[in-house]
């Protein structure tokens, strides 16, 4: 319970008796290490495995976290008392959209394009820095609610070991024949520029009011006769390539306002005014009829193999997904922007052509719609006006319905055809349903209700995310379709292109500043080698004589240049074989310029938690690592089968020997 301030008399509200008792219990647990003792006691029933479903520490804990953890804690205490070993491993979710969106807000970025202009490496660095924003608050929250958790040894999703474990899982999924790549319509966030899984999709539905319209599609061989089709997404109409009916549904042709209209008989209530039924037929009798396109964007721009499919377009087809609960009983089909539409289009050979960009704006070939965001109401208005001017609009109205939004950025989603990697969950459906029968659900209705229904209708899991701060999919596919799944870093090294270079890394010789261990990070400082330093370098040069050095790369500091000159003379290296590179410099920490390296390392001990720590204007260990690796990657791709000597500083080579050898692998 919090101690609050009374705004009127500035007196503190006293803690309740219950709150004081809780704190006494917490103190007892901590002083007597009760949680640790629960792990040390004999556990005759073996292990009850529990890994905390990881929260994201760049957001604050909320009441929903307390509620969930209260249930977890009760179960875990019960299992501990029943004789199980319950390690209670903490975890942190440090990847994904929640982290990226926070970084975008801090940097003022609004799209993937802006992220790429800013620089993906720098953006990822910002994401990494931000994931621990509220770590201290989370740890205090965890302790205060009495939730026992091993917070000292958590799993962290950006950690390379965790990433490697995911790669191993994907490899096993592939070995079971459950991993595949396909081109399908997926729920797509145009702002975040990535697809979402069915689970993520379910988290973002909102009730919205959209402009819905009933459109007149004129039959090609029967003028003044129109199919009536209804849509709540007018923006998909420029992508229309077909109409769909239910083969066993009853349809009618009516005479209405001196024109003929075809629609489902049970939907005649949508007709405004008098009409007479001219003809009745089943949906199967309409299949194959042709109609005039609403727009010519696709016809005018499509090319290649897909253009040949135009002969199948602008016709009526049948499918089971057509209903008469609303609309007209005739569904307009834009194969690139609907899951059912896409599957039907693949089956009957309809042309597939995008007139919408990944960011949700219309492409330039969409004429008067070019550059506009598809979900803006003004787009629906523009399309309605255009159809009205052509005499193809029958009716418009506001329609309230549930529409999916991105669960993180709240942008309305669109259904968008993309290629993605999938796990074939549909093949595991029966097994999942069977295993669900063995689970004791509380409350019981979830078993056959929400969760059971989800299992019975389980969809293949789209695992691709076209973002930047996340686990990279370890799948490589060549031009012939052969693929390699990397299951570990050792496997990755096996397939890594090797230059054949051999690297010898050497620290500069001693200077007078090294003796008192003073920080010296200014490249212009007259920090020359002393006599001992010159001797050190000369002795190392003798050891390098039989290494056949082809190139020397050196930091541009005076002490490294002095070292390089001695090496050059002893090994008889030509000037054009020596190259300076500022990425090999000492770590730049000017805020410590009047201090010793001991002072620096006391402030920033060499542990993982400090790898990115730094003062304003200084470099971190991570900054040095990034620039040195960038240098290595560059020369790995530029030189082959060379013996290369790198002359640098202690921060870059971290070795007590004067020089050491590294193979290019």
C-alpha positions in Angstrom: 0.0 0.0 0.0 1.3 3.4 -0.9 1.9 6.3 1.5 -0.1 9.2 -0.1 -0.1 12.9 0.7 -3.2 14.8 1.8 -3.2 17.8 -0.5 -5.2 19.9 2.0 -3.2 19.6 5.2 0.0 18.0 3.8 -0.2 15.2 6.3 0.7 11.6 5.5 -2.1 9.1 5.5 -1.2 6.3 7.9 -0.6 2.8 6.6 -3.2 0.2 7.3 -2.6 -2.6 9.8 -2.8 -5.0 6.9 -0.1 -3.1 5.0 2.2 -3.1 8.0 1.7 -6.9 8.5 2.5 -7.5 4.9 5.7 -5.6 5.2 6.7 -7.5 8.3 6.1 -10.8 6.5 8.2 -9.6 3.5 11.0 -8.5 5.8 10.9 -12.0 7.5 11.1 -13.7 4.1 14.0 -11.6 3.0 16.0 -11.8 6.2 15.6 -15.5 6.4 15.9 -16.2 2.7 12.7 -18.3 2.7 12.5 -18.4 -1.1 16.0 -19.8 -1.4 15.3 -22.3 1.3 12.2 -23.5 -0.7 14.6 -24.3 -3.5 17.0 -26.1 -1.2 14.5 -28.4 0.5 14.1 -32.0 -0.8 11.8 -32.2 -3.8 10.7 -35.8 -4.0 8.2 -35.2 -6.8 10.8 -33.7 -9.2 10.5 -30.4 -11.0 7.5 -28.3 -11.7 8.7 -26.1 -14.6 7.8 -22.4 -14.4 9.2 -19.7 -16.6 7.6 -16.3 -16.1 5.7 -15.1 -19.1 8.1 -12.2 -19.6 6.9 -8.6 -19.2 8.5 -5.7 -21.1 10.5 -3.5 -18.8 10.1 -0.4 -21.0 6.5 -0.2 -19.7 5.3 0.2 -16.1 3.6 -2.6 -14.2 -0.1 -2.3 -13.9 -3.0 -3.8 -11.9 -3.4 -6.6 -14.5 0.1 -7.7 -13.8 -0.6 -7.9 -10.1 -3.7 -10.0 -10.7 -2.0 -12.5 -13.0 1.0 -12.8 -10.7 -1.3 -13.4 -7.7 -2.8 -16.5 -9.4 0.7 -17.7 -10.5 2.1 -17.3 -7.1 -0.7 -19.3 -5.5 -0.2 -22.2 -7.9 3.6 -22.2 -7.4 3.4 -22.1 -3.6 0.9 -25.0 -3.7 3.3 -27.0 -6.0 6.2 -26.3 -3.7 4.3 -27.5 -0.7 3.3 -30.6 -2.5 6.9 -31.6 -2.9 8.0 -30.2 -6.2 11.1 -28.2 -7.1 9.8 -24.9 -8.5 12.7 -22.7 -9.7 10.5 -19.7 -10.7 12.7 -18.3 -13.4 12.2 -14.6 -14.2 12.2 -13.4 -17.8 12.2 -10.1 -19.7 10.7 -9.6 -23.1 13.2 -7.2 -24.7 12.3 -7.6 -28.4 9.4 -6.7 -30.7 6.9 -3.9 -31.5 6.3 -2.6 -28.0 10.0 -1.7 -27.7 10.2 -0.4 -31.2 7.2 1.8 -30.9 8.6 3.4 -27.7 11.9 4.1 -29.5 10.0 5.6 -32.4 8.2 8.0 -30.1 11.4 9.1 -28.4 13.1 9.7 -31.7 10.0 11.3 -33.4 9.9 8.6 -36.1 6.6 7.8 -37.7 7.3 5.0 -40.3 9.6 2.3 -41.4 11.0 4.6 -44.0 12.0 7.1 -41.4 13.6 4.4 -39.3 15.7 3.3 -42.3 16.7 7.0 -43.0 17.7 7.3 -39.3 19.8 4.1 -39.5 18.7 0.6 -38.5 21.8 0.0 -36.4 21.3 3.3 -34.4 17.6 2.5 -34.1 18.3 -0.9 -32.7 20.8 0.6 -30.3 18.1 2.9 -29.1 15.7 -0.1 -28.6 18.3 -1.9 -26.6 18.9 1.1 -24.4 15.2 1.5 -23.7 14.2 -2.0 -22.7 15.4 -1.5 -19.1 13.7 1.8 -18.5 11.5 0.6 -15.6 13.6 -2.3 -14.5 14.0 -0.9 -10.9 10.2 -0.3 -10.7 9.4 -3.8 -11.8 11.8 -5.4 -9.3 10.3 -3.3 -6.4 6.8 -4.2 -7.6 7.7 -7.9 -7.7 9.1 -7.8 -4.2 6.3 -5.7 -2.7 3.5 -8.0 -3.9 5.3 -11.0 -2.4 5.8 -12.8 -5.8 8.8 -15.1 -5.4 10.9 -15.0 -8.5 14.5 -15.6 -9.3 15.3 -12.1 -10.6 19.0 -12.6 -10.5 19.1 -15.1 -13.3 16.4 -14.1 -15.7 16.1 -15.2 -19.3 16.3 -12.2 -21.7 14.9 -12.5 -25.2 17.6 -10.3 -26.8 20.3 -12.5 -25.3 22.2 -14.5 -27.9 21.7 -17.7 -26.0 17.9 -17.2 -26.0 18.0 -16.4 -29.8 20.1 -19.5 -30.4 17.4 -21.6 -28.6 14.7 -20.2 -30.9 16.8 -21.0 -33.9 17.1 -24.6 -32.6 13.3 -24.8 -32.3 12.8 -23.5 -35.8 15.2 -26.2 -37.1 13.2 -28.9 -35.3 10.0 -27.5 -36.7 11.5 -27.8 -40.2 12.7 -31.3 -39.6 9.1 -32.3 -38.7 7.9 -30.8 -42.0 6.0 -28.0 -40.4 7.9 -25.0 -41.7 6.9 -23.5 -45.0 6.9 -20.2 -46.9 3.8 -19.1 -48.7 2.2 -16.1 -50.4 -1.0 -15.4 -48.6 -3.2 -12.5 -47.4 -2.2 -11.6 -43.8 -3.4 -9.1 -41.3 -1.1 -6.2 -42.0 -0.2 -3.1 -40.0 0.6 -0.4 -42.6 2.1 1.9 -40.0 4.4 -0.8 -38.4 5.0 -2.4 -41.8 4.6 -6.0 -40.7 2.1 -8.9 -40.6 0.4 -10.1 -37.4 -0.5 -13.5 -36.2 -4.1 -14.6 -35.5 -3.4 -14.3 -31.8 -2.2 -10.7 -32.2 -5.1 -9.9 -34.5 -7.6 -11.0 -31.8 -6.2 -8.4 -29.3 -7.0 -5.3 -31.4 -10.7 -5.3 -32.5 -12.7 -2.1 -32.1 -16.2 -1.1 -33.0 -16.0 1.5 -35.8 -18.4 3.2 -38.1 -17.4 2.9 -41.8 -19.0 4.1 -45.0 -20.6 1.0 -46.6 -21.8 1.0 -50.1 -23.8 -1.1 -52.5 -22.3 -1.0 -56.0 -23.8 -1.6 -59.4 -21.7 -4.0 -61.6 -23.1 -3.9 -65.2 -23.3 -7.2 -67.1 -21.2 -7.2 -70.2 -23.8 -8.9 -72.5 -27.0 -7.4 -70.9 -27.0 -3.7 -70.7 -28.9 -1.9 -68.0 -28.7 -5.1 -65.9 -26.6 -4.9 -62.8 -25.2 -7.2 -60.1 -25.6 -5.5 -56.7 -22.6 -6.1 -54.3 -22.1 -4.7 -50.9 -18.8 -3.8 -49.2 -17.7 -2.1 -45.9 -14.2 -1.5 -47.4 -14.7 0.8 -50.4 -10.9 1.1 -50.8 -10.7 -2.5 -52.0 -13.0 -1.8 -55.0 -10.2 -0.5 -57.3 -8.6 -4.0 -56.8 -11.8 -5.9 -57.8 -11.3 -8.8 -60.2 -14.4 -10.9 -59.5 -17.8 -11.4 -58.0 -18.8 -14.4 -55.8 -22.2 -16.0 -55.2 -23.4 -19.0 -53.2 -24.2 -21.8 -55.7 -27.3 -23.0 -53.7 -28.5 -19.5 -52.7 -31.7 -18.3 -54.3 -31.2 -15.1 -56.4 -33.6 -12.9 -58.3 -33.5 -10.5 -61.2 -35.8 -7.5 -60.4 -37.1 -4.6 -62.5 -36.5 -1.5 -60.5 -36.5 2.2 -61.7 -36.3 1.2 -65.3 -33.3 -1.1 -64.8 -32.6 -4.7 -63.9 -30.8 -5.8 -60.7 -29.6 -9.2 -59.5 -29.3 -10.0 -55.8 -30.1 -12.7 -53.2 -33.9 -13.1 -52.8 -33.7 -13.0 -49.1 -32.0 -9.6 -49.3 -34.7 -7.8 -51.2 -35.3 -5.6 -48.1 -32.4 -3.4 -49.1 -34.2 -2.2 -52.3 -35.6 1.3 -51.9 -38.9 1.8 -53.7 -41.1 -0.5 -55.8 -39.8 -3.4 -57.8 -41.0 -6.5 -59.6 -39.4 -9.9 -59.8 -38.5 -10.7 -63.4 -36.7 -14.0 -62.9 -35.5 -16.4 -60.1 -32.4 -18.6 -60.3 -29.8 -20.4 -58.2 -26.4 -19.0 -57.7 -24.9 -21.7 -59.8 -26.8 -20.3 -62.8 -25.0 -17.0 -62.5 -21.5 -18.5 -62.5 -19.5 -17.5 -65.6 -21.4 -14.3 -66.4 -19.1 -11.4 -67.1 -19.4 -7.7 -66.0 -17.7 -4.4 -66.7 -14.8 -3.5 -64.5 -15.4 -0.5 -62.1 -11.8 0.8 -62.6 -9.2 0.1 -65.3 -6.1 0.4 -62.9 -5.3 -3.3 -63.0 -6.0 -3.9 -66.7 -3.9 -0.9 -67.7 -0.8 -1.8 -65.5 -0.6 -5.5 -65.0 2.1 -7.4 -66.9 3.8 -10.7 -67.4 2.3 -14.0 -66.4 -0.4 -12.4 -64.3 -1.7 -10.4 -67.3 -2.6 -13.6 -69.0 -5.0 -14.3 -66.2 -7.1 -11.3 -67.1 -9.3 -13.6 -69.2 -10.5 -15.1 -66.0 -11.2 -11.7 -64.4 -14.5 -9.8 -64.1 -16.6 -12.9 -64.0 -18.9 -14.5 -61.4 -17.7 -17.4 -59.3 -19.2 -19.4 -56.5 -17.8 -20.1 -53.0 -19.0 -21.3 -49.6 -18.1 -18.1 -47.7 -21.0 -16.2 -49.3 -23.9 -15.6 -46.8 -27.2 -13.7 -46.8 -27.1 -12.4 -43.2 -26.3 -8.9 -44.5 -25.3 -7.2 -47.8 -26.8 -8.5 -51.1 -25.7 -12.1 -51.2 -23.1 -11.1 -53.8 -19.5 -10.6 -52.7 -17.0 -8.4 -54.5 -13.6 -10.0 -54.6 -10.2 -8.2 -54.5 -7.8 -11.1 -54.3 -4.9 -9.2 -52.8 -6.9 -7.8 -49.9 -9.0 -10.6 -48.5 -8.1 -14.1 -47.2 -11.1 -15.9 -48.7 -10.7 -13.8 -51.9 -7.1 -14.8 -52.3 -7.8 -18.5 -51.8 -10.6 -18.3 -54.4 -8.4 -16.3 -56.8 -5.6 -18.9 -56.5 -8.1 -21.7 -57.2 -9.7 -20.2 -60.3 -6.7 -18.3 -61.6 -7.6 -14.7 -61.0 -4.9 -12.1 -61.7 -2.9 -11.0 -58.6 -1.7 -7.4 -58.7 -1.1 -4.9 -55.9 -2.4 -1.3 -56.3 -1.6 -0.6 -52.7 1.8 0.0 -51.1 3.1 -1.7 -47.9 2.4 1.6 -46.0 -1.2 1.5 -46.9 -1.2 4.2 -49.5 -2.4 3.7 -53.1 0.3 3.3 -55.8 0.8 5.9 -58.5 -1.1 3.7 -61.0 -4.3 4.2 -58.9 -4.9 7.5 -60.6 -6.9 10.0 -58.5 -6.3 7.8 -55.4 -2.4 7.8 -55.7 -0.6 8.4 -52.4 -3.7 8.4 -50.2 -4.1 6.1 -47.2 -6.7 3.5 -47.9 -8.4 3.6 -44.5 -8.9 7.4 -44.5 -12.6 8.3 -44.8 -11.9 10.8 -47.5 -10.7 7.9 -49.7 -14.0 6.2 -49.3 -15.7 9.5 -50.1 -13.6 10.0 -53.3 -14.4 6.4 -54.5 -18.1 6.9 -53.8 -18.1 10.2 -55.7 -16.3 8.6 -58.6 -18.8 5.7 -58.7 -21.7 8.1 -58.4 -20.4 10.1 -61.4 -20.2 6.9 -63.4 -23.7 5.9 -62.4 -22.4 2.8 -60.5 -23.4 3.7 -56.9 -26.7 2.3 -55.7 -26.6 3.1 -52.0 -24.3 4.4 -49.2 -24.7 4.5 -45.4 -22.7 4.4 -42.2 -22.2 0.8 -40.9 -21.1 0.0 -37.4 -19.0 -3.2 -37.1 -16.0 -4.6 -35.3 -12.7 -3.9 -37.2 -9.2 -5.1 -36.4 -6.5 -2.6 -35.3 -2.8 -3.1 -34.5 -2.7 -4.2 -30.9 0.3 -1.9 -30.3 0.1 1.3 -32.4 -3.8 1.2 -32.7 -3.6 1.8 -36.5 -6.5 0.1 -38.5 -5.2 -3.1 -40.1 -5.6 -4.0 -43.7 -5.6 -7.5 -45.2 -2.6 -7.6 -47.6 -1.0 -10.3 -49.7 2.5 -11.0 -48.6 5.0 -13.9 -48.5 5.6 -15.1 -45.0 7.1 -18.1 -43.2 4.5 -20.3 -41.4 4.3 -23.1 -38.9 1.8 -25.6 -40.0 -0.4 -25.6 -36.8 -3.3 -27.0 -38.8 -1.5 -30.3 -39.0 -1.3 -30.4 -35.2 -4.9 -29.5 -34.7 -6.2 -32.9 -33.7 -3.2 -33.4 -31.3 -3.8 -30.0 -29.7 -7.5 -30.7 -29.2 -6.7 -34.1 -27.7 -4.1 -32.7 -25.3 -6.5 -30.0 -24.2 -8.8 -32.7 -22.8 -6.1 -33.5 -20.2 -5.9 -30.0 -18.9 -7.8 -29.0 -15.8 -9.2 -25.5 -16.7 -10.4 -23.0 -14.2 -13.0 -21.8 -14.9 -14.0 -25.0 -16.7 -16.0 -23.4 -19.5 -12.7 -22.1 -21.1 -11.8 -25.7 -22.0 -14.5 -26.1 -24.6 -15.2 -22.4 -24.9 -12.8 -19.7 -25.9 -9.6 -21.8 -25.8 -11.2 -24.9 -27.2 -12.8 -23.0 -30.1 -9.5 -21.4 -30.9 -7.8 -24.9 -31.0 -10.5 -26.4 -33.2 -10.1 -23.5 -35.7 -6.4 -23.1 -35.2 -4.7 -21.3 -38.2 -1.2 -21.8 -39.5 1.1 -19.5 -37.6 2.7 -16.6 -39.6 6.0 -16.1 -37.8 7.6 -13.5 -40.1 7.8 -10.0 -38.8 9.2 -7.4 -41.2 10.7 -5.2 -38.5 14.2 -4.6 -37.1 14.4 -5.2 -33.3 13.7 -8.9 -33.0 15.1 -12.5 -33.4 16.3 -12.9 -37.0 14.7 -15.9 -38.8 17.6 -18.3 -39.5 16.5 -19.3 -42.9 18.5 -18.9 -46.1 17.0 -19.9 -49.5 19.0 -19.9 -52.8 17.7 -19.2 -56.3 16.8 -22.9 -56.8 14.7 -23.0 -53.7 17.2 -25.0 -51.5 17.1 -23.8 -48.0 19.4 -23.9 -45.0 18.0 -23.6 -41.4 20.7 -22.5 -39.0 20.2 -24.0 -35.5 23.1 -22.5 -33.7 26.0 -20.0 -33.9 28.4 -22.9 -34.6 26.3 -23.8 -37.6 26.2 -20.2 -38.7 30.0 -20.1 -38.5 30.2 -23.2 -40.6 28.3 -21.6 -43.5 29.9 -18.1 -43.0 31.9 -17.0 -46.0 35.6 -17.0 -45.1 38.1 -14.6 -46.5 41.1 -16.8 -45.7 42.7 -13.8 -43.9 44.9 -14.3 -40.8 44.8 -11.5 -38.3 47.5 -10.6 -35.8 46.3 -8.0 -33.2 48.8 -6.0 -31.3 48.6 -3.3 -28.6 50.9 -0.3 -28.8 54.0 -0.2 -26.6 54.3 1.5 -23.2 54.1 5.3 -22.9 54.8 7.5 -19.9 51.0 7.9 -19.4 50.7 4.2 -19.1 52.8 4.1 -15.9 50.4 6.1 -13.7 47.6 4.5 -15.8 46.2 7.9 -16.9 43.3 8.1 -19.4 44.5 9.3 -22.8 41.9 9.3 -25.5 42.9 12.4 -27.6 44.6 11.3 -30.8 46.5 14.5 -31.0 48.1 14.1 -27.6 51.9 13.9 -27.9 51.9 10.6 -26.1 55.0 8.9 -27.6 56.4 5.5 -26.7 59.0 5.6 -23.9 62.2 3.5 -24.1 60.6 0.5 -22.5 57.7 0.7 -25.0 60.1 0.9 -28.0 61.9 -2.2 -26.7 58.5 -4.1 -26.3 57.6 -3.3 -29.9 61.0 -4.3 -31.2 60.8 -7.7 -29.5 57.3 -8.3 -30.8 58.5 -7.4 -34.3 61.1 -10.1 -34.1 58.4 -12.7 -33.4 56.4 -11.4 -36.4 59.2 -11.8 -38.9 58.1 -15.2 -40.0 54.4 -14.3 -40.2 54.7 -12.8 -43.7 52.6 -9.7 -42.9 50.9 -8.3 -46.0 49.1 -5.3 -44.5 49.1 -3.2 -41.4 46.0 -1.4 -40.1 46.7 1.1 -37.3 44.9 3.5 -35.0 45.9 7.1 -35.8 47.0 7.9 -32.2 50.7 8.9 -31.8 51.5 5.9 -29.7 50.1 3.5 -32.2 51.8 5.3 -35.1 55.2 5.1 -33.2 54.5 1.3 -32.8 53.7 1.0 -36.5 56.8 2.7 -37.6 59.1 0.3 -35.6 57.2 -2.7 -37.0 57.5 -1.3 -40.5 61.3 -0.9 -40.2 61.9 -4.3 -38.7 59.6 -6.2 -41.2 60.5 -4.0 -44.2 56.9 -3.1 -44.9 56.2 -0.5 -47.6 54.3 2.7 -46.9 51.4 1.7 -49.2 50.9 -1.5 -47.1 50.0 0.6 -44.0 46.6 2.1 -43.5 45.2 4.3 -40.7 41.7 3.7 -39.5 40.0 5.8 -36.8 37.7 2.8 -35.9 40.8 1.3 -34.1 41.1 4.2 -31.7 41.1 4.0 -27.9 37.7 4.3 -26.2 36.6 7.9 -26.3 35.9 9.0 -22.7 36.9 12.7 -22.4 34.9 13.1 -19.2 37.6 11.0 -17.5 40.6 12.8 -19.1 42.0 13.9 -15.8 41.5 10.6 -14.1 43.1 7.1 -14.2 41.8 4.0 -16.0 41.2 2.5 -12.6 38.8 5.4 -11.9 37.0 4.6 -15.1 36.7 0.9 -14.5 35.5 1.4 -10.9 32.7 3.5 -12.4 32.0 1.1 -15.2 33.2 -2.5 -14.2 33.5 -4.8 -17.2 30.3 -6.7 -16.7 27.3 -7.1 -19.1 25.1 -4.6 -17.3 27.7 -1.9 -18.0 28.3 -2.7 -21.7 26.2 0.2 -22.9 26.7 2.6 -19.9 28.4 5.9 -20.6 28.3 9.6 -19.8 27.2 12.2 -22.4 29.9 12.7 -25.0 31.6 9.4 -24.0 31.7 6.0 -25.8 30.5 2.8 -24.2 32.0 -0.6 -24.5 29.2 -1.4 -27.0 30.2 1.7 -29.1 33.8 0.4 -29.4 32.6 -3.1 -30.2 30.3 -1.8 -33.0 33.0 0.3 -34.7 35.7 -2.4 -34.4 33.3 -5.1 -35.8 32.4 -2.7 -38.6 36.1 -2.4 -39.5 36.5 -6.2 -39.4 33.5 -6.9 -41.6 34.8 -4.4 -44.1 38.2 -5.8 -44.5 36.9 -9.4 -44.5 34.9 -8.5 -47.6 37.7 -6.5 -49.2 40.8 -8.6 -48.7 41.4 -12.4 -49.2 44.1 -14.7 -48.1 46.2 -11.9 -46.5 48.2 -11.8 -43.3 47.0 -8.7 -41.6 48.5 -7.0 -38.5 46.2 -4.7 -36.5 47.8 -2.2 -34.2 45.4 -0.7 -31.7 44.7 -0.1 -28.0 43.8 -2.3 -25.0 40.1 -1.7 -25.3 40.1 -3.1 -28.8 42.2 -6.2 -28.3 41.8 -7.1 -24.6 44.8 -9.4 -24.4 47.8 -9.4 -22.0 50.1 -10.6 -24.7 51.8 -8.1 -26.9 50.1 -9.6 -30.0 47.9 -12.6 -30.7 46.7 -14.4 -33.8 43.0 -14.7 -34.9 41.8 -16.8 -37.8 39.2 -15.2 -40.2 36.6 -17.8 -39.2 
